[in-house]
Every structure is written in structure tokens, then in C-alpha cells.
């Protein structure tokens, strides 16, 4: 890895940090060092204000009543949908389905598209670095239909072994699920090349973008993926909301997955007609305030600029990689050439959870565990890793604090 360079001076990290009120608090009497952005990112004041303003001034249910508040709330919610559309560069707003997050988006595809299009003998192809949410829904689909789950392997660095993965693409492959950026390893997958290869055998492709959208500019038209899922809370928005992009023709042909209010055109006991997309997939009252605030979060991210964020985080990741790997007794887990946001490692003779507890005493929040990617842990024959995951507001000083914290952990266990 090249020597870390200093962050561009145009990136006003002090201003960005001031936008996130939680960053000025202490934890265990120490300044908070928040390095658990992979699990969930903190929220800028504008997002917090958007939630508060909506509940204080603008609250009503959407898509129902003729009264002013309901009309305004509906417009704000639909505006947020257009913001998600622009963020992903989706052709049309109706191709954006609001969900609870990535997990729900993938389950929606597995249940609706999967049950309609996958039968016994078909195959679903994923990679060995998927989060559980891009594994288990496909296992459930396979169990229900008699289809088979195939898994493309990864190498010691945590990169997909592309040729072995590509060999698993056959006429039987109906759907390919790919994590854009691995939450456990940080690996950025060559998704464009993979999507093109999958399309050659007639498979549809779902990209799990949960760890990608906070770090990379995503363009679903350039990628030509069929489905793209992400969570609001990892991209500085609220929890409880996320989005699924799907090509209109595919979404239109898919049956609904949850029935209820808002997803129908007309209901009688003999026959119910379903609404057009996206309403067809949005049964019931959604997380209205959270959807609106997600739009505000995306505006905020776009305002800082994803290219600037990526440059800053890449600098941090390089710096952290150099500093942490220089510590005796550290083994990095995940050393792919293309990485974003994540530094996973283990310490000789020290359990990751013990390290997590001691780091916490110094105000340092990291995640220790299997990161909902147990097959990745199995691949490296480790029960858990320590994971530092970076966001737009992290600093080199915080990396230094992590390094100091790790040395202290080693000292205590020596
Ligand atoms: N896919 C990836 C790649 C993820 O990292 C996560 C959450 C999900 C899907 C699920 O997202 P959700 O918002 O629906 O829960 N990953 C993590 C993590 O790395 N630590 O905590 C949650």
C-alpha cells in the first residue's frame, strides 16, 4: 500500500464534525472516538432537525387524505423518493421502493421476484463475503423452491476469485447477489464486470449497497444492475428506512409481497386490484419522518461531495492500515487492493470482544464480533475480528487514539 498522503486542505473536517452533535460528547469520561460507522453512522444536525420539524409542524399520514397536512406530508415523502432516485441516478422515481433497510429490500426481492421466477433446479449465485442478509433470504428461497445456492470463493486477501465465481454462472443461474462493499473486509467488488457477466447468462443481479453508498458514488444506470438495496442509517440518515431500486419492467411484473393499505387500486371480497409501482410494494403506513429525513441526509452527503468523502476516507484507511499493521501481534483480515471504509484485524492471543471492552473504556467505539458475516470468519478460521470502520468525520487523531488503545489492550493482556 502506498504511503498515506495528507488529506486535501479543502476538506473542512472541523466544520463537518461540528455538524454532528454527538461527536462532542464524552464516553467513559473520554472524548468519543466513533469508529463503528459500518454498523451505523451518526446523524448531522440537519437530519435531526428534519425529524423534529416534521413531528412538530408537519406531521400527518401520507397518500390518504385531502387535508393540507396530509398533502404536504405526501409531497415531502415523494420529494425524498426523488432524492433517492437522483442519489442512485435511477431513471424514474417509481423505481425506488422505500423499505425498512437493506435487509427488508433483499427479502422483498427473494419473496416477490424469487417466488415468481425461481424453481427447482435453478441456482442463486452469491459470494463468500456476503452479509447474512444477502445469504439467508436466498437460503429460504432455495428451501421453498428446491433451487440451489452457489457461492463464489474469496482469496486470502479477501478478494473475490473472479474466474472461479464466473465458472459458477450458467444457464441455471437465475439471480446473482453481490455485496458492493464487504462490511467485514472492506473489499470493493468489481460489480460492473460481474453484472455484465451475469447478464450474459440471462441472470438478474441484486447489489447489496449497504456499505457502498456512504463511501462511493453509485450510478445504477451505469452499473446496469437489476436491483440495488441500501439502508438509510449507514449513510447518515435515520434507522428504520432504506431503499430498493429495481428496473421498472421487473418491478411491474413482480407480485406484491405484503398486502394491506396503500398497495391496492380497489378491494372487494371477490377480487383485489393492486396499485402501480412503487405503491404496490409499500403496504401500510411507512416510516414517514424517517423517509423525509433520509432525503435530507442524502442532500447533506451530496453537499459534502462523495468524491471528497471517498478521498478523505481513503487517506484515513491508508494511514490506519500503516499504523495498525505496524503493531506487533496484529493480523489484518481483509487486504484487498480496492477497499472502502473498513479495517478489520485480530490480536494474537486476545479475543476481539475483550479488546472491544477495553477500547470502550477509552471512549473508542469499534465493533468486535462476526459482523453478521460468519462465513467470512470461517474462511479465515477466526471467531471474530476487531473492526474499525470510518466515516466522513473521522480524523487521523482518532486513528492515533485507536493505535494507543490497541497497545494498551496488549499491555493489559501481556
Ligand atoms: N448488507 C451489508 C453489507 C451490511 O453491512 C449490513 C449491515 C446489511 C446488509 C444489513 O443492513 P440493515 O440496515 O438492513 O441491518 N451491517 C452491519 C454491520 O456491519 N454491523 O452492524 C450492521
Boltz pocket constraint, residues with backbone or C-beta under 6 A from the ligand:
constraints:
  - pocket:
      binder: B
      contacts: [[A, 38], [A, 39], [A, 40], [A, 100], [A, 101], [A, 102], [A, 103], [A, 104], [A, 131], [A, 133], [A, 134], [A, 179], [A, 181], [A, 182], [A, 183], [A, 184], [A, 208], [A, 210], [A, 211], [A, 231], [A, 367], [A, 371], [A, 372]]
      max_distance: 6.0
